[in-house]
Amino acid sequence: MHTSGLLILALSSILVVFFNIKNVTQKPLPEREEMIAAARQMTEALKEIRKFRIEKNIPIPAGLDPIESGWIGQEFSAITTTLGDLTAKQVSLNPDFAALFVHWFRILGLSKGDEVVIHASGSFPSLSIAAIIAAETAGLVPLIFSSVGSSAFGANLPQLTYWDIENHLYRSSIISHKTIYATPGGENDNGSSFWPGGMVIAEAAASRNNYPLVIPADLRQAVSMKYERIRSYGAVKLFINIGGNQAALGSEKCATQFSPGLITENLIDTCDDPGLIHLLNNESVPVIHLLNIRELALQNGISLDPDIKKDPGFTRLYFKTDKPVWLAIFSLLILALLMMGVKSLEKNMERRKRSVLNYFTIP
């Protein structure tokens, strides 16, 4: 295609794109106000833990925590379970995740009074608190199962574990529910993979927060004990998993069978040691599985640069984009006709060019 043809198509495409933008509308989601309320409450939680950390004289490393939130841990401690992505931890601080939970609850059609399980490791403490706040904002009843083990940069500070964060927010009346079932976490959910001194930290954190510590013998017992406890509450409406606690994911082979985000379809269970996600999914309980946080943020219109000073409610997350079907069809037709027109024009020009050359060609 000649330069002139490409130029015509480029200009036409720009006009079509502009026309599309002008005719696409964004309508606030019906639950937008509820989403905003959850995000604002999460902002208060973020501020409270920052103040709490400063009061405890725990330094906030600017290199790891650019916004000085106070929620970022260190790379390694005795309760560090696995490697962790620092960027993911930083992104998880966006209060909009609380709003996203509310949005997911409405997609699932949950009603006030419904019981939902929040199953969390210490890897993403802000997401666990966001889930609790969102559930309370939506009038749901969160049943919280948590472990103290954390991947790198999560809540792995010995004096500021997830349980310290959660219990302080509970005492400060920012959240109204706290953990009802506490385990060490790590390999087999019993702390067997902790570094030396890790179990001492776990036991001390459980003791000072008055959380009875359950230590299973192995992975199968960890899963079965939690499953029985969950089932004792009756028909839970949702299972939320935050982080990589092995009791939720099952064995390594099992953990690869599902993707992060909202899971409503039934998984194909082909592994020997399934986790809670598999067991509850087999009973058609919806699952929200949070890993790969950066990708989830991008998919849902959540900024990768958290700003707790900015009032929530104005990003793509809070709106439904309405693009009429006729607009897409019309745009494709216009571009197809333009393509045909440009090609036809070029053929005519090529024929005229050959005619002129033939006229001046000496026999």
ZAMARGU-4260 file (C-alpha; in steps of 0.2 Angstrom, whole numbers, plus 5000, padded with zeros to 4 digits):
<rodrens>
0) 5000/5000/5000 | 5007/5017/4995 | 5010/5031/5008 | 4995/5041/5002 | 4984/5026/5005
5) 4991/5023/5022 | 4989/5041/5027 | 4971/5041/5022 | 4968/5025/5032 | 4977/5032/5047
10) 4967/5048/5047 | 4951/5039/5044 | 4955/5027/5059 | 4958/5042/5070 | 4941/5049/5066
15) 4933/5032/5069 | 4941/5030/5086 | 4936/5048/5090 | 4918/5044/5085 | 4918/5028/5096
20) 4925/5038/5111 | 4911/5051/5109 | 4898/5038/5108 | 4904/5027/5123 | 4896/5031/5139
25) 4901/5026/5157 | 4887/5024/5170 | 4891/5022/5188 | 4889/5005/5195 | 4873/5002/5206
30) 4885/4998/5220 | 4896/5013/5218 | 4892/5022/5234 | 4895/5006/5244 | 4911/5003/5235
35) 4917/5021/5239 | 4912/5018/5257 | 4923/5002/5258 | 4938/5011/5250 | 4937/5025/5262
40) 4936/5014/5277 | 4951/5004/5270 | 4960/5021/5269 | 4957/5024/5288 | 4964/5006/5291
45) 4980/5010/5281 | 4982/5026/5291 | 4979/5018/5308 | 4992/5004/5305 | 5005/5017/5299
50) 5002/5026/5316 | 5003/5010/5325 | 5019/5005/5318 | 5027/5022/5322 | 5021/5021/5340
55) 5029/5004/5341 | 5046/5012/5334 | 5047/5000/5320 | 5056/5009/5305 | 5048/5011/5289
60) 5061/5008/5275 | 5057/5021/5261 | 5066/5010/5248 | 5053/4996/5251 | 5038/5007/5255
65) 5039/5023/5244 | 5022/5029/5251 | 5028/5026/5269 | 5012/5016/5272 | 5019/5005/5286
70) 5012/4990/5279 | 5027/4983/5270 | 5037/4970/5279 | 5055/4965/5277 | 5063/4953/5264
75) 5067/4939/5276 | 5062/4934/5294 | 5060/4918/5303 | 5041/4917/5298 | 5045/4921/5280
80) 5038/4906/5270 | 5042/4910/5251 | 5049/4923/5240 | 5038/4938/5237 | 5035/4951/5224
85) 5038/4968/5232 | 5029/4977/5218 | 5014/4966/5221 | 5014/4971/5239 | 5015/4989/5235
90) 5000/4988/5223 | 4990/4978/5236 | 4989/4994/5246 | 4977/5003/5235 | 4961/5005/5244
95) 4951/5002/5228 | 4954/4983/5232 | 4940/4985/5245 | 4929/4992/5232 | 4933/4978/5220
100) 4928/4965/5234 | 4911/4974/5235 | 4909/4974/5216 | 4912/4955/5216 | 4900/4952/5230
105) 4886/4961/5220 | 4891/4950/5204 | 4888/4935/5215 | 4871/4941/5221 | 4876/4940/5239
110) 4864/4946/5252 | 4865/4954/5269 | 4868/4941/5283 | 4877/4929/5271 | 4892/4920/5278
115) 4908/4921/5268 | 4925/4913/5273 | 4940/4924/5272 | 4956/4913/5272 | 4972/4922/5272
120) 4991/4920/5275 | 5001/4935/5281 | 5007/4939/5264 | 4995/4952/5259 | 4989/4960/5275
125) 4980/4975/5267 | 4970/4963/5255 | 4964/4953/5270 | 4959/4969/5279 | 4951/4975/5263
130) 4941/4959/5262 | 4935/4960/5280 | 4930/4979/5277 | 4921/4975/5261 | 4911/4961/5269
135) 4906/4972/5283 | 4901/4986/5272 | 4890/4974/5261 | 4882/4967/5277 | 4890/4950/5275
140) 4897/4940/5290 | 4916/4936/5287 | 4922/4920/5295 | 4941/4923/5296 | 4954/4909/5295
145) 4972/4916/5295 | 4990/4911/5297 | 5005/4921/5303 | 5017/4915/5290 | 5021/4927/5276
150) 5030/4928/5259 | 5044/4941/5258 | 5039/4959/5261 | 5022/4954/5268 | 5017/4955/5287
155) 5033/4946/5292 | 5040/4957/5305 | 5040/4948/5322 | 5033/4962/5331 | 5020/4967/5318
160) 5012/4951/5311 | 4996/4950/5302 | 4987/4945/5319 | 4994/4961/5327 | 4988/4972/5312
165) 4970/4963/5312 | 4968/4964/5331 | 4974/4982/5332 | 4961/4987/5319 | 4948/4977/5329
170) 4952/4985/5345 | 4951/5002/5336 | 4934/4998/5329 | 4939/5000/5311 | 4934/4982/5308
175) 4921/4972/5318 | 4927/4954/5315 | 4944/4945/5318 | 4951/4928/5316 | 4942/4913/5323
180) 4954/4900/5317 | 4973/4903/5318 | 4987/4892/5311 | 5006/4895/5309 | 5006/4893/5290
185) 5020/4888/5279 | 5023/4871/5274 | 5009/4859/5279 | 5001/4875/5288 | 5010/4870/5304
190) 5026/4881/5303 | 5037/4866/5298 | 5046/4877/5285 | 5049/4891/5296 | 5067/4897/5299
195) 5074/4894/5317 | 5064/4904/5329 | 5049/4905/5318 | 5037/4895/5329 | 5042/4905/5344
200) 5037/4921/5334 | 5020/4913/5329 | 5016/4907/5347 | 5021/4924/5354 | 5010/4933/5341
205) 4995/4921/5345 | 4997/4924/5363 | 4998/4943/5364 | 4983/4944/5353 | 4973/4930/5362
210) 4971/4919/5346 | 4971/4901/5350 | 4984/4893/5339 | 4979/4877/5330 | 4994/4866/5324
215) 4990/4852/5312 | 5001/4837/5310 | 5001/4837/5291 | 4993/4845/5276 | 4979/4833/5275
220) 4974/4836/5293 | 4976/4855/5290 | 4964/4854/5276 | 4951/4842/5284 | 4951/4852/5301
225) 4948/4868/5292 | 4935/4860/5281 | 4925/4853/5295 | 4926/4870/5304 | 4919/4879/5289
230) 4905/4866/5287 | 4900/4868/5305 | 4894/4885/5300 | 4882/4878/5287 | 4880/4884/5269
235) 4894/4897/5267 | 4891/4908/5251 | 4909/4912/5246 | 4927/4906/5249 | 4940/4920/5248
240) 4958/4915/5248 | 4972/4928/5250 | 4990/4923/5248 | 4997/4905/5246 | 4992/4896/5262
245) 4994/4878/5257 | 4978/4872/5265 | 4969/4883/5253 | 4979/4878/5237 | 4983/4860/5241
250) 4999/4851/5235 | 5010/4859/5222 | 5001/4850/5208 | 4984/4855/5214 | 4989/4873/5216
255) 4991/4875/5197 | 4974/4871/5193 | 4965/4888/5195 | 4969/4906/5190 | 4967/4921/5202
260) 4952/4931/5202 | 4933/4926/5203 | 4930/4908/5200 | 4912/4902/5198 | 4914/4888/5186
265) 4918/4870/5192 | 4937/4865/5192 | 4943/4849/5186 | 4950/4840/5201 | 4964/4828/5196
270) 4976/4830/5210 | 4979/4819/5225 | 4980/4832/5239 | 4966/4845/5235 | 4965/4861/5246
275) 4950/4870/5252 | 4947/4879/5236 | 4945/4862/5227 | 4933/4855/5240 | 4922/4870/5241
280) 4922/4873/5222 | 4916/4855/5220 | 4901/4860/5231 | 4898/4874/5219 | 4904/4887/5232
285) 4911/4903/5222 | 4929/4907/5225 | 4939/4923/5225 | 4957/4919/5224 | 4970/4933/5226
290) 4987/4930/5219 | 4996/4939/5204 | 4990/4956/5211 | 4997/4967/5198 | 4988/4958/5184
295) 4972/4958/5194 | 4974/4977/5197 | 4976/4980/5178 | 4962/4969/5173 | 4950/4979/5185
300) 4955/4997/5183 | 4965/4998/5199 | 4980/5010/5199 | 4997/5002/5201 | 5002/5018/5211
305) 4991/5019/5227 | 4987/5036/5233 | 4978/5036/5249 | 4976/5055/5249 | 4965/5054/5234
310) 4946/5051/5236 | 4940/5035/5228 | 4926/5032/5216 | 4932/5040/5200 | 4942/5026/5191
315) 4936/5014/5179 | 4933/5001/5193 | 4917/5011/5198 | 4909/5013/5181 | 4901/5002/5168
320) 4906/5005/5151 | 4892/5005/5139 | 4897/5003/5120 | 4882/5000/5109 | 4884/4985/5097
325) 4879/4995/5082 | 4893/5006/5085 | 4906/4992/5084 | 4898/4985/5068 | 4896/5003/5060
330) 4915/5006/5064 | 4920/4990/5056 | 4910/4993/5041 | 4917/5010/5039 | 4935/5004/5040
335) 4931/4990/5028 | 4924/5001/5015 | 4938/5013/5017 | 4951/4999/5014 | 4941/4994/4999
340) 4941/5012/4993 | 4959/5015/4995 | 4964/4999/4986 | 4952/5003/4972 | 4960/5020/4971
345) 4977/5013/4970 | 4972/5001/4957 | 4966/5015/4946 | 4981/5026/4949 | 4992/5011/4944
350) 4982/5008/4928 | 4984/5027/4924 | 5002/5026/4927 | 5005/5011/4916 | 4994/5020/4902
355) 5005/5035/4903 | 5021/5025/4902 | 5014/5015/4887 | 5010/5031/4878 | 5028/5038/4879
360) 5036/5021/4876 | 5044/5021/4858 | 5039/5006/4848
</rodrens>
